Amino acid sequence: MDQSLGARRNEDIALDLMKFIASTVHIAKPAAGSTGFGASAAPQKTDDQVNQILELYARCKKAVEG
C-alpha cells in the first residue's frame, strides 16, 4: 500500500475532527446577536482566529497519528 495514501487519510480524519470541534465550540464564527442589555464581547481578530484553527488542526492531526 502506498504510504502517501495513509498520510492523506490521517489528514482527512484530522480535518473532519477539527471541523467538528470548531463548530462545537464556535471557533471562527461570528457571535449570535442578542437582544437586551449588557455589553457584547469584542469581536476576535481574524489573525487570532486563524491561529486558533491552525493550532486546533495540528492538535487533531497529532491525535489521529498518535
Stockholm file with secondary structure:
# STOCKHOLM 1.0

chainA/1-66         MDQSLGARRNEDIALDLMKFIASTVHIAKPAAGSTGFGASAAPQKTDDQVNQILELYARCKKAVEG
#=GR chainA/1-66 SS CCHHHHHHHHHHHHHHHHHHHHHHTTTTSCCCCCCSSSCCCCCCCHHHHHHHHHHHHHHHHHHHHC
#=GC SS_cons        CCHHHHHHHHHHHHHHHHHHHHHHTTTTSCCCCCCSSSCCCCCCCHHHHHHHHHHHHHHHHHHHHC
//
